[in-house]
């Protein structure tokens, strides 16, 4: 019974060594008598017991490796600490097994050295503003160096860029000065624009006022012209009527009578309001005329009385 059990266990051990199932996410590196034989893809495989063995198994999925923080010096001699993440994938199981002792550690160390080299080419401000270019440069350099290891560097991402406390303090002062400068520029620009707007408004007001005065004077001139034209027309029409009336029978006498009445009326007003006694020559002649008429009347009456 013991011998049978030993034989059964030996058979199961042989079957275990004979059959190999490689998971979907891995590849297996097979050695025969200590020498590389093949890289087995995922699936079911047969091995020769005691001759073939699985020397290495590699995960073919994308792997994320953490790059620890390290001190770097930028182009403008500022010390900063930078950490990141590197994404790799095993492309050749044979090279990943025999080309490098540990491709994960080698990838992290290569990422660190490449990152220090690339950051040394940039100023501090560029390390913040040009992260994409920095990541692409690091990936390109690591990918070329890691090609013999049978891995592919897919991408690199910088997580944190941390300047020293002294640099942070200096940057804070610089940013504060920059903010004050921008505030002063903004206030000066606003004041300039306000002055410009005020001057433009005053200029437009003056233009509108002058235009209004111009239109007002034009309208007044047109009104006066129309008034003069109407008065002149009325006077011309009146003169025409007077001329027609004078040319009729008795018209001249009527006109003389009208003028005499108007003259006497105006003269009466002048004499009533004048502080100095004024006697026109015509009035003196009229007075002499009436005096002469009175003497003639008296003489005629005396003659009639004597005749009786």
C-alpha positions in Angstrom: 0.0 0.0 0.0 2.8 2.4 0.8 4.5 1.6 -2.5 1.2 2.2 -4.4 0.8 5.6 -2.7 4.3 6.6 -3.6 3.8 5.5 -7.3 0.5 7.6 -7.4 2.2 10.6 -6.0 5.1 10.2 -8.4 2.7 10.0 -11.3 0.9 13.2 -10.2 4.2 14.9 -9.8 5.2 13.9 -13.3 1.8 15.2 -14.6 2.3 18.5 -12.7 5.7 18.9 -14.2 4.5 17.9 -17.7 1.5 20.3 -17.9 1.8 24.1 -17.8 -1.0 26.7 -17.9 0.1 30.2 -18.5 -2.4 32.9 -17.4 -3.7 35.5 -19.8 -1.9 38.3 -18.2 1.6 36.7 -18.2 4.3 35.1 -20.3 6.6 32.3 -19.1 10.3 32.0 -19.9 11.2 28.3 -20.2 14.8 27.0 -19.6 15.9 23.5 -20.6 18.8 22.2 -18.6 19.6 25.8 -17.5 19.5 27.2 -21.1 16.8 29.4 -22.5 14.4 27.5 -24.7 11.3 29.5 -25.4 8.9 32.2 -24.2 5.4 30.6 -23.7 2.3 32.7 -24.5 -0.8 32.4 -22.4 -2.5 29.0 -22.7 -1.9 25.3 -22.2 1.6 23.9 -22.8 3.5 20.6 -22.3 7.0 20.4 -20.7 9.6 17.7 -20.4 9.8 16.9 -16.7 13.1 17.3 -15.0 14.5 19.0 -18.2 12.2 22.0 -18.7 11.3 24.6 -16.0 9.7 28.0 -15.7 12.6 30.3 -15.0 10.7 33.6 -15.1 7.2 34.8 -15.4 6.5 38.4 -16.5 3.3 40.4 -16.3 2.4 41.7 -19.7 0.0 44.4 -18.5 1.0 48.0 -18.2 2.8 48.6 -14.9 3.0 51.8 -12.9 6.3 52.5 -11.1 6.6 55.2 -8.5 9.7 57.4 -8.9 10.7 58.7 -5.4 11.3 62.4 -4.8 14.8 63.5 -5.7 16.8 66.8 -5.6 17.4 68.5 -8.9 19.1 71.7 -9.9 17.4 73.8 -12.6 19.2 75.8 -15.3 19.0 79.0 -13.1 20.7 77.1 -10.2 17.5 76.6 -8.1 17.2 73.5 -6.1 13.9 71.6 -6.4 12.5 68.2 -5.5 10.7 66.3 -8.2 8.8 63.0 -8.1 6.8 61.2 -10.7 5.3 58.0 -12.2 6.7 55.9 -15.0 4.4 53.6 -17.0 6.1 50.5 -18.6 5.1 47.3 -20.4 7.1 44.1 -21.0 7.4 43.5 -24.7 10.0 40.7 -24.9 10.1 38.3 -22.0 13.5 36.9 -23.0 15.2 40.3 -22.9 13.3 41.3 -19.7 14.7 38.1 -18.1 18.3 38.1 -19.4 18.9 41.7 -20.5 18.7 43.3 -17.1 18.7 42.0 -13.5 15.5 43.9 -12.5 13.9 46.0 -15.1 11.6 47.7 -12.6 14.4 49.0 -10.4 16.4 49.9 -13.5 13.5 51.8 -15.0 13.0 53.8 -11.8 16.7 54.7 -11.6 16.9 55.6 -15.3 13.8 57.8 -14.9 15.5 59.6 -12.0 18.7 60.3 -13.8 17.0 61.3 -17.0 14.7 63.6 -15.1 17.6 65.3 -13.4 19.3 65.8 -16.7 16.2 67.2 -18.4 15.3 69.6 -15.6 18.9 70.9 -15.7 18.1 72.2 -19.2 15.2 74.3 -18.1 14.6 77.3 -15.9 12.4 77.1 -12.8 9.5 78.7 -14.5 9.8 76.4 -17.5 9.6 73.3 -15.3 6.1 74.4 -14.3 4.9 75.7 -17.7 6.4 73.0 -19.9 5.6 69.8 -18.1 4.3 68.2 -21.2 7.5 68.8 -23.1 9.5 67.6 -20.1 7.5 64.4 -19.8 7.9 63.7 -23.5 11.7 64.3 -23.4 12.0 61.9 -20.4 9.9 59.2 -22.1 12.0 59.5 -25.3 15.3 59.2 -23.4 14.2 56.3 -21.2 12.6 54.4 -24.1 15.9 54.5 -26.1 18.0 53.3 -23.1 15.5 50.6 -22.1 15.1 49.0 -25.5 17.7 46.2 -24.8 15.7 45.3 -21.6 12.7 44.2 -23.7 10.3 46.8 -22.1 8.4 49.7 -23.6 8.2 53.0 -21.7 4.7 54.3 -22.5 4.7 57.6 -20.6 6.1 59.5 -17.7 4.2 61.9 -15.5 5.7 64.4 -13.1 3.6 64.5 -9.9 5.1 67.3 -7.8 7.7 70.0 -8.3 8.6 71.4 -4.9 11.2 74.2 -4.6 13.0 74.8 -1.3 11.5 77.0 1.4 13.9 79.9 0.5 12.9 79.7 -3.1 9.2 79.5 -2.2 9.6 82.6 0.0 11.3 84.5 -2.8 8.7 83.4 -5.3 5.9 84.6 -3.0 7.6 88.0 -2.8 8.0 88.1 -6.5 4.4 87.2 -7.1 3.3 89.9 -4.6 5.3 92.5 -6.4 3.9 91.3 -9.7 0.4 91.5 -8.4 1.0 95.1 -7.2 2.5 96.0 -10.5 -0.5 94.6 -12.3 -2.9 96.4 -10.0 -1.1 99.7 -10.6 -1.1 99.1 -14.3 -4.8 98.3 -14.2 -5.6 101.5 -12.1 -3.5 103.6 -14.5 -5.2 102.1 -17.5 -8.6 102.7 -16.0 -7.7 106.3 -15.1 -6.4 106.9 -18.6 -9.6 105.4 -20.2 -11.7 107.5 -17.8 -9.9 110.7 -18.8 -10.2 109.7 -22.5 -13.9 109.0 -22.1 -14.5 112.3 -20.3 -12.6 114.3 -23.0 -14.5 112.5 -25.7 -17.7 113.3 -24.0 -16.8 116.9 -23.6 -15.7 117.1 -27.2 -19.0 115.5 -28.3 -20.9 117.9 -26.1 -19.1 120.9 -27.6 -19.8 119.5 -31.1 -23.5 118.9 -30.3 -23.8 122.4 -28.7 -22.1 124.1 -31.7 -24.3 122.1 -34.1 -27.3 123.1 -32.1 -26.3 126.8 -32.2 -25.6 126.5 -35.9 -29.0 125.0 -36.6 -30.6 127.6 -34.3 -28.9 130.5 -36.1 -29.8 129.1 -39.5 -33.4 128.7 -38.4 -33.5 132.3 -37.0 -31.9 133.6 -40.2 -34.4 131.7 -42.3 -37.2 133.1 -40.0 -35.9 136.6 -40.4 -35.6 136.2 -44.1 -39.1 135.0 -44.3 -40.3 137.8 -42.1 -38.5 140.4 -44.2 -39.8 138.8 -47.4 -43.4 138.8 -46.0 -43.1 142.5 -44.8 -41.5 143.5 -48.0 -44.3 141.8 -49.9 -46.9 143.4 -47.7 -45.3 146.8 -48.2 -45.1 146.3 -51.9 -48.7 145.3 -52.0 -49.6 148.3 -49.9 -47.7 150.7 -52.1 -49.3 149.2 -55.1 -52.7 149.8 -53.6 -51.7 153.3 -52.6 -50.5 154.0 -56.1 -53.7 152.7 -57.6 -55.7 154.8 -55.1 -53.7 158.0 -55.9 -54.3 157.6 -59.6 -58.1 157.6 -59.1 -60.1 160.8 -58.9 -59.7 162.6 -55.6 -57.2 160.1 -54.5 -54.3 162.6 -54.2 -56.4 164.9 -52.0 -57.4 162.0 -49.8 -53.8 161.0 -49.5 -52.7 164.5 -48.6 -55.5 164.7 -46.0 -54.4 161.3 -44.5 -50.8 162.4 -44.3 -51.8 165.7 -42.7 -53.9 163.9 -40.0 -51.1 161.5 -39.3 -48.6 164.4 -39.1 -50.8 166.3 -36.7 -51.3 163.1 -34.5 -47.6 162.3 -34.3 -46.7 165.9 -33.6 -49.3 166.1 -30.8 -47.7 163.0 -29.2 -44.2 164.5 -29.5 -45.3 167.8 -27.9 -47.1 166.0 -25.1 -44.1 164.0 -24.1 -41.3 166.5 -24.8 -39.8 168.3 -21.8 -38.6 171.1 -24.1 -41.0 173.2 -26.2 -40.6 172.3 -29.8 -42.2 174.2 -32.6 -41.6 172.8 -36.1 -41.4 175.2 -39.0 -44.5 173.9 -40.6 -46.5 174.6 -37.4 -45.2 178.2 -37.4 -46.4 178.6 -41.0 -49.8 177.2 -40.1 -50.0 179.6 -37.2 -49.2 182.5 -39.4 -51.7 181.3 -42.0 -54.5 181.1 -39.4 -53.5 184.5 -38.0 -53.7 186.0 -41.5 -57.0 184.4 -42.1 -58.3 185.9 -38.8 -57.2 189.4 -39.8 -58.8 189.1 -43.3 -62.0 188.0 -41.6 -61.9 190.9 -39.3 -61.3 193.3 -42.2 -64.1 191.9 -44.2 -66.5 192.2 -41.3 -65.4 195.9 -40.6 -66.0 196.7 -44.3 -69.5 195.2 -44.2 -70.4 197.2 -41.1 -69.2 200.5 -42.6 -71.2 199.9 -45.7 -74.4 199.6 -43.7 
